[in-house]
Amino acid sequence: MEIRKIVAVVEETHKDGEKEVARPIRKAAAIAVIKNPFAGRYIEDLTELMVVGEQLGALLAERAVSALGIKKEDVQSYGKGAIVGENGELEHAAAILHPRLGKPFREQVGGGKAIIPSAKKLGGIGTSLDVPVHYKDAAFVRTHYDAMEVRLADAPRSNEILVALVVTDAGRPHARIGGLQREEVKGEDGLR
């Protein structure tokens, strides 16, 4: 894996709408910009990118949790995303995000029974991506349905892939649409 840069960003919300939040709500994104080894050519076997996904799952998750300054067990939500530069394929993002990234990501956030929501797209320099997040142990906890926008002014170049992992220390500010609450989670199936 050839990494051009790693960036960590923390977003902290103190007020949403006309009401202050009880405590600041924070999201962190850890982003890596890597060289796409398959840019400009079709390759049937994408194992190399699957291995990269496993490596980035551990590296970026640790960086995101560290950026929040919390214990890994205190992470509440998670998500992942990737933008493939114009000489790559959408499947290159899928190879990084899906087969092997999840296990090391979950280890770095102290669990995670729920599926890790994801987004992927093709795009050039400066393309933005909304990385979806939800509660790490039960996907049906509506208070944690959210996203964090990631964007780097100089990435991805045509032969690169931008990979982002996002973690949070809370749900949305002023969540009030009902449904399963975090305190009600059984944690048996990753859904409820």
C-alpha positions in Angstrom: 0.0 0.0 0.0 1.3 3.4 -1.0 -0.1 6.2 1.2 0.2 9.8 0.0 -1.5 11.3 3.0 -3.5 10.7 6.1 -5.9 13.4 7.5 -7.9 13.3 10.7 -10.8 15.8 11.1 -13.1 16.3 14.2 -16.4 18.0 13.9 -17.9 19.3 17.2 -21.6 20.5 17.4 -22.5 22.8 20.2 -25.8 24.0 18.8 -28.3 22.6 16.3 -31.1 24.8 15.1 -32.1 27.2 17.8 -31.1 25.0 20.8 -27.8 24.3 22.4 -26.9 20.6 22.9 -26.5 19.2 26.5 -22.9 18.4 25.7 -20.8 18.8 22.5 -21.5 16.0 20.0 -18.4 15.0 18.1 -17.7 13.1 14.9 -14.2 12.2 13.6 -13.1 11.1 10.2 -9.7 9.5 9.5 -8.9 9.7 5.8 -6.2 8.0 3.8 -5.3 8.8 0.2 -3.6 5.8 -1.4 -2.3 4.9 -4.8 -4.7 2.7 -6.8 -2.5 -0.2 -8.0 -5.1 -1.1 -10.6 -5.8 2.4 -12.0 -6.1 2.4 -15.8 -6.4 -1.4 -16.2 -8.9 -4.2 -15.6 -7.7 -6.8 -13.1 -9.9 -9.8 -12.2 -8.3 -10.6 -8.8 -8.7 -7.7 -6.4 -7.2 -9.5 -3.4 -4.4 -6.8 -3.1 -7.1 -4.2 -2.4 -8.8 -6.4 0.1 -5.6 -6.7 2.1 -5.3 -2.9 1.9 -8.8 -2.7 3.4 -7.8 -4.8 6.3 -4.7 -2.6 6.9 -6.7 0.6 6.6 -9.5 -0.7 8.9 -7.1 -0.9 11.8 -5.0 2.2 11.0 -7.8 4.6 10.2 -10.1 3.4 13.0 -7.4 3.9 15.6 -6.7 7.4 14.2 -10.4 8.4 14.3 -10.9 7.1 17.9 -7.7 8.9 18.9 -8.8 12.1 17.3 -11.9 12.0 19.5 -9.8 11.4 22.6 -12.1 8.7 23.9 -11.7 5.1 24.8 -12.6 2.8 22.0 -15.5 1.3 24.0 -17.0 4.8 24.1 -17.5 5.0 20.3 -21.2 5.0 19.6 -21.5 5.1 15.8 -19.4 4.1 12.8 -19.3 4.2 9.0 -17.0 3.9 6.1 -16.6 5.3 2.6 -14.3 5.6 -0.4 -13.9 7.8 -3.5 -12.1 6.2 -6.5 -10.3 8.5 -8.9 -11.3 8.6 -12.6 -8.8 5.9 -13.7 -10.3 3.3 -11.3 -13.5 1.4 -10.9 -16.2 1.4 -8.3 -15.3 -2.2 -7.6 -11.9 -1.0 -6.3 -13.7 0.8 -3.5 -15.9 -2.3 -2.8 -12.7 -4.4 -2.5 -11.3 -2.1 0.1 -14.4 -1.5 2.1 -16.2 -4.9 2.3 -14.4 -8.2 2.5 -11.8 -7.4 5.3 -12.0 -3.9 6.6 -14.8 -4.6 9.1 -13.1 -6.9 11.6 -10.1 -4.6 12.4 -12.4 -1.6 12.4 -14.7 -3.3 15.0 -11.7 -4.2 17.1 -10.6 -0.6 17.2 -14.0 0.6 18.4 -14.6 -2.0 21.1 -17.2 -4.1 19.3 -19.8 -3.4 16.7 -22.4 -6.0 16.0 -24.2 -3.9 13.4 -23.3 -3.8 9.8 -21.0 -0.9 9.0 -22.8 1.5 6.7 -20.9 2.6 3.6 -20.8 4.8 0.6 -18.6 4.7 -2.5 -18.3 6.8 -5.6 -16.1 7.7 -8.5 -14.8 11.3 -8.5 -12.0 13.6 -9.1 -10.0 16.1 -7.0 -12.2 17.8 -4.4 -15.1 15.4 -4.7 -17.1 15.2 -1.4 -18.7 12.1 0.1 -21.3 11.8 2.8 -20.1 8.8 4.9 -23.2 7.3 6.6 -23.1 6.3 10.3 -25.3 4.4 12.7 -25.1 2.9 16.1 -22.4 0.3 16.2 -24.3 -2.5 18.0 -27.8 -2.1 16.6 -28.6 -0.7 13.2 -32.2 0.2 14.2 -31.3 2.9 16.7 -32.7 5.9 14.8 -31.1 8.5 17.1 -27.7 7.6 15.5 -28.7 7.7 11.8 -26.4 10.4 10.5 -23.5 11.1 8.2 -20.3 13.1 8.0 -19.2 14.8 4.9 -15.5 14.2 3.9 -13.6 16.1 1.3 -10.0 16.8 0.5 -9.1 19.7 -1.8 -6.3 17.6 -3.5 -7.8 14.1 -3.7 -8.4 11.7 -5.2 -6.1 12.2 -8.2 -7.0 10.0 -11.2 -4.8 7.1 -10.0 -5.8 7.3 -6.3 -8.4 6.1 -3.8 -9.6 8.2 -0.9 -10.7 6.0 2.0 -12.5 7.4 5.1 -13.6 5.9 8.4 -16.0 7.9 10.6 -16.7 7.4 14.3 -18.9 9.4 16.8 -19.3 9.8 20.5 -23.1 10.3 20.4 -26.2 10.3 18.2 -27.7 13.3 16.4 -28.3 16.5 18.4 -31.9 16.8 19.7 -32.9 13.4 18.3 -36.7 12.9 18.8 -38.2 10.7 16.1 -38.8 7.7 18.3 -37.9 4.1 17.7 -35.4 1.9 19.5 -33.3 3.8 22.0 -29.7 3.0 22.8 -30.6 1.9 26.3 -33.1 -0.7 24.9 -30.6 -2.5 22.7 -30.4 -6.2 23.2 -27.3 -6.5 21.1 -28.1 -10.0 19.8 -28.4 -9.7 16.1 -26.8 -6.3 15.1 -30.3 -5.0 14.4 -32.0 -4.5 17.7 
